[in-house]
């Protein structure tokens, strides 16, 4: 009887120990699962943050490139305008110089023409005067 009781007590204790051990194992398993779940969530969160960071950096890089491109285009446009203005000024200056040169040549030609005209007129007048006097003299002398 006593041995039977002790055997039952021992079996009961073993069963309690086993149940306790299984409970502890279950608790540890759940803790491990929870920890693994948290680690996975943390990993995914970090990945997402990294992805967001990369996308933001890419967006900012593209924005900076666009801005730099716009600034370069603006600089080149201004440079081209400045160059075009300078070329236009040089063209106008050259036109004015050419026109002044042309006018100078024209004046010189007119002056030369006038001088040639006066030179031609002088001998003509002298000739006319000489002819007149000759004619008058000849007429007076009856040699006409």
Residue frames relative to the residue before (quaternion, step in Angstrom):
aa qw qx qy qz dx dy dz
X 1.0000 0.0000 0.0000 0.0000 0.00 0.00 0.00
X 0.6742 0.4856 -0.2792 0.4814 3.54 0.87 -1.05
X 0.6596 0.5065 -0.3084 0.4618 3.57 0.93 -0.90
X 0.6276 0.5328 -0.3265 0.4644 3.57 1.04 -0.78
X 0.6482 0.5216 -0.3006 0.4663 3.56 0.96 -0.94
X 0.6681 0.5027 -0.2925 0.4640 3.55 0.92 -0.95
X 0.6292 0.5290 -0.3207 0.4706 3.55 1.08 -0.82
X 0.6546 0.5032 -0.3047 0.4748 3.58 0.92 -0.89
X 0.6373 0.5255 -0.3097 0.4708 3.56 1.02 -0.90
X 0.6617 0.5021 -0.2997 0.4693 3.55 0.93 -0.90
X 0.6508 0.5082 -0.3052 0.4744 3.61 0.96 -0.90
X 0.6374 0.5307 -0.3112 0.4639 3.55 1.01 -0.91
X 0.6632 0.4982 -0.2990 0.4718 3.58 0.93 -0.95
X 0.6414 0.5214 -0.3216 0.4617 3.57 0.99 -0.85
X 0.6453 0.5173 -0.3087 0.4698 3.56 1.01 -0.91
X 0.6504 0.5060 -0.3085 0.4752 3.59 0.98 -0.87
X 0.6407 0.5212 -0.3119 0.4697 3.56 1.00 -0.90
X 0.6602 0.5093 -0.3014 0.4625 3.53 0.96 -0.97
X 0.6491 0.5124 -0.3089 0.4698 3.58 0.96 -0.93
X 0.6424 0.5210 -0.3078 0.4702 3.56 0.98 -0.90
X 0.6606 0.5098 -0.2965 0.4645 3.55 0.95 -0.94
X 0.6538 0.5079 -0.3090 0.4681 3.59 0.98 -0.88
X 0.6254 0.5332 -0.3260 0.4672 3.56 1.05 -0.82
X 0.6561 0.5101 -0.2967 0.4704 3.55 0.96 -0.94
X 0.6497 0.5098 -0.3124 0.4695 3.58 0.97 -0.87
X 0.6395 0.5214 -0.3131 0.4703 3.59 1.02 -0.88
X 0.6471 0.5146 -0.3140 0.4668 3.57 0.95 -0.93
X 0.6707 0.4956 -0.2930 0.4678 3.59 0.92 -0.93
X 0.6296 0.5320 -0.3257 0.4631 3.58 1.04 -0.83
X 0.6662 0.4964 -0.2984 0.4699 3.57 0.95 -0.97
X 0.6312 0.5269 -0.3275 0.4656 3.58 1.01 -0.80
X 0.6559 0.5104 -0.3036 0.4661 3.56 0.97 -0.93
X 0.6441 0.5126 -0.3157 0.4719 3.58 0.99 -0.86
X 0.6534 0.5164 -0.3035 0.4629 3.56 0.94 -0.95
X 0.6537 0.5086 -0.3062 0.4693 3.54 0.98 -0.91
X 0.6489 0.5122 -0.3110 0.4688 3.59 0.95 -0.90
X 0.6384 0.5278 -0.3142 0.4638 3.57 1.02 -0.88
X 0.6661 0.4998 -0.2965 0.4675 3.58 0.92 -0.94
X 0.6460 0.5192 -0.3181 0.4603 3.56 0.99 -0.86
X 0.6434 0.5147 -0.3120 0.4730 3.57 1.02 -0.87
X 0.6495 0.5082 -0.3137 0.4705 3.58 0.96 -0.88
X 0.6481 0.5150 -0.3085 0.4685 3.57 0.99 -0.86
X 0.6413 0.5216 -0.3148 0.4664 3.56 1.00 -0.87
X 0.6722 0.4919 -0.2909 0.4707 3.58 0.92 -0.95
X 0.6292 0.5345 -0.3274 0.4595 3.55 1.04 -0.83
X 0.6614 0.4990 -0.3018 0.4717 3.58 0.94 -0.92
X 0.6310 0.5295 -0.3280 0.4626 3.58 0.98 -0.85
X 0.6597 0.5048 -0.3039 0.4664 3.56 0.94 -0.94
X 0.6496 0.5103 -0.3147 0.4676 3.58 0.97 -0.86
X 0.6394 0.5204 -0.3177 0.4684 3.57 1.01 -0.84
X 0.6445 0.5206 -0.3136 0.4639 3.55 0.99 -0.92
X 0.6478 0.5088 -0.3135 0.4724 3.58 0.93 -0.92
X 0.6459 0.5256 -0.3101 0.4586 3.56 0.98 -0.92
X 0.6581 0.5034 -0.3071 0.4682 3.60 0.93 -0.93
X 0.6600 0.5076 -0.3095 0.4592 3.57 0.93 -0.91
X 0.6475 0.5104 -0.3130 0.4714 3.58 0.99 -0.85
X 0.6448 0.5091 -0.3186 0.4729 3.59 0.97 -0.85
X 0.6472 0.5141 -0.3108 0.4693 3.58 0.99 -0.86
X 0.6417 0.5184 -0.3162 0.4686 3.57 0.97 -0.89
X 0.6786 0.4872 -0.2877 0.4684 3.58 0.89 -0.95
X 0.6242 0.5335 -0.3344 0.4625 3.57 1.05 -0.79
X 0.6649 0.4959 -0.3011 0.4705 3.57 0.93 -0.94
X 0.6261 0.5338 -0.3286 0.4637 3.57 1.00 -0.85
X 0.6636 0.5030 -0.2994 0.4658 3.55 0.93 -0.95
X 0.6396 0.5152 -0.3226 0.4706 3.59 1.00 -0.83
X 0.6418 0.5222 -0.3145 0.4653 3.58 0.97 -0.91
X 0.6584 0.5108 -0.2997 0.4646 3.54 0.92 -0.98
X 0.6586 0.5020 -0.3060 0.4697 3.56 0.92 -0.93
X 0.6378 0.5283 -0.3186 0.4611 3.57 1.02 -0.85
X 0.6547 0.5059 -0.3081 0.4695 3.59 0.94 -0.92
X 0.6579 0.5090 -0.3087 0.4613 3.56 0.94 -0.92
X 0.6505 0.5072 -0.3127 0.4710 3.58 0.99 -0.84
X 0.6429 0.5122 -0.3202 0.4709 3.59 0.98 -0.86
X 0.6466 0.5142 -0.3101 0.4705 3.58 0.98 -0.88
X 0.6464 0.5157 -0.3148 0.4660 3.58 0.96 -0.90
X 0.6781 0.4850 -0.2900 0.4700 3.57 0.92 -0.93
X 0.6198 0.5379 -0.3390 0.4599 3.58 1.05 -0.79
X 0.6688 0.4927 -0.2972 0.4708 3.57 0.89 -0.96
X 0.6348 0.5291 -0.3219 0.4619 3.55 1.01 -0.87
X 0.6571 0.5067 -0.3023 0.4691 3.56 0.97 -0.92
X 0.6357 0.5189 -0.3257 0.4696 3.60 0.98 -0.84
X 0.6494 0.5208 -0.3089 0.4600 3.55 0.93 -0.96
X 0.6625 0.5046 -0.2929 0.4698 3.55 0.95 -0.96
X 0.6525 0.5090 -0.3131 0.4660 3.58 0.92 -0.93
X 0.6406 0.5206 -0.3199 0.4651 3.58 0.98 -0.86
X 0.6538 0.5109 -0.3039 0.4680 3.56 0.95 -0.95
X 0.6576 0.5062 -0.3077 0.4655 3.58 0.94 -0.92
X 0.6402 0.5193 -0.3166 0.4693 3.57 1.02 -0.85
X 0.6455 0.5094 -0.3166 0.4729 3.58 0.97 -0.87
X 0.6579 0.5000 -0.3074 0.4719 3.58 0.95 -0.87
X 0.6328 0.5266 -0.3267 0.4642 3.58 1.02 -0.83
X 0.6742 0.4877 -0.2934 0.4706 3.57 0.91 -0.97
X 0.6266 0.5309 -0.3307 0.4649 3.57 1.02 -0.84
X 0.6616 0.4976 -0.3010 0.4734 3.57 0.96 -0.93
X 0.6301 0.5287 -0.3323 0.4615 3.59 0.99 -0.84
X 0.6597 0.5025 -0.3032 0.4694 3.56 0.93 -0.96
X 0.6484 0.5119 -0.3120 0.4693 3.58 0.97 -0.88
X 0.6563 0.5076 -0.3034 0.4686 3.58 0.94 -0.95
X 0.6551 0.5105 -0.3070 0.4647 3.55 0.97 -0.91
X 0.6419 0.5107 -0.3199 0.4741 3.58 0.96 -0.88
X 0.6411 0.5196 -0.3116 0.4711 3.57 1.00 -0.86
X 0.6453 0.5232 -0.3038 0.4665 3.56 0.99 -0.92
X 0.6640 0.4974 -0.2979 0.4722 3.57 0.93 -0.95
X 0.6241 0.5380 -0.3283 0.4618 3.56 1.03 -0.83
X 0.6598 0.4968 -0.3000 0.4774 3.58 0.94 -0.92
X 0.6369 0.5389 -0.3131 0.4538 3.55 1.02 -0.91
X 0.6571 0.4988 -0.3026 0.4774 3.58 0.94 -0.93
X 0.6448 0.5166 -0.3203 0.4633 3.57 0.98 -0.89
X 0.6432 0.5237 -0.3146 0.4616 3.58 1.01 -0.84
X 0.6553 0.5060 -0.3070 0.4693 3.57 0.94 -0.94
X 0.6469 0.5233 -0.3125 0.4583 3.54 0.94 -0.96
X 0.6555 0.5105 -0.3015 0.4677 3.55 0.96 -0.94
X 0.6374 0.5313 -0.3147 0.4608 3.56 1.01 -0.89
X 0.6504 0.5162 -0.3084 0.4642 3.53 0.97 -0.94
X 0.6590 0.5034 -0.3114 0.4642 3.56 0.93 -0.90
X 0.6479 0.4988 -0.3143 0.4822 3.56 0.95 -0.88
X 0.6360 0.5298 -0.3181 0.4622 3.57 1.00 -0.85
X 0.6622 0.4895 -0.3030 0.4797 3.58 0.93 -0.86
X 0.6408 0.5181 -0.3275 0.4624 3.55 0.98 -0.83
X 0.6575 0.4921 -0.3083 0.4801 3.57 1.01 -0.80
X 0.6526 0.5272 -0.3124 0.4456 3.55 1.00 -0.86
X 0.6245 0.5639 -0.3442 0.4165 3.57 0.92 -0.88
X 0.7059 0.4188 -0.2993 0.4865 3.63 0.65 -0.93
X 0.6103 0.5534 -0.3571 0.4402 3.58 1.03 -0.70
X 0.6613 0.4944 -0.2991 0.4784 3.57 0.92 -0.96
X 0.6433 0.5148 -0.3233 0.4654 3.51 0.95 -0.90
X 0.6448 0.5188 -0.3104 0.4677 3.53 1.02 -0.91
X 0.6478 0.5142 -0.3151 0.4654 3.56 0.94 -0.94
X 0.6553 0.5067 -0.3098 0.4667 3.53 0.92 -0.96
X 0.6595 0.4991 -0.3073 0.4706 3.54 0.93 -0.90
X 0.6566 0.5114 -0.3155 0.4558 3.55 0.90 -0.90
X 0.6373 0.5350 -0.3186 0.4540 3.52 0.95 -0.95
X 0.6964 0.4621 -0.2891 0.4668 3.50 0.77 -1.04
X 0.6301 0.5252 -0.3443 0.4567 3.56 0.98 -0.76
X 0.6577 0.5038 -0.3027 0.4712 3.51 0.94 -0.94
X 0.6661 0.4939 -0.3069 0.4671 3.53 0.87 -0.95
X 0.6655 0.4950 -0.3018 0.4702 3.52 0.91 -0.92
X 0.6648 0.5065 -0.2976 0.4614 3.51 0.98 -0.92
X 0.6526 0.5087 -0.3093 0.4687 3.55 0.97 -0.84
X 0.6464 0.5143 -0.3181 0.4653 3.48 1.03 -0.82
X 0.7179 0.4195 -0.2473 0.4975 3.54 1.01 -0.75
X 0.4845 -0.6923 0.4092 0.3443 3.51 1.32 -0.17
X 0.4959 0.6586 -0.4285 0.3698 3.52 1.16 0.48
X 0.4703 0.7078 -0.4402 0.2899 3.58 1.07 0.20
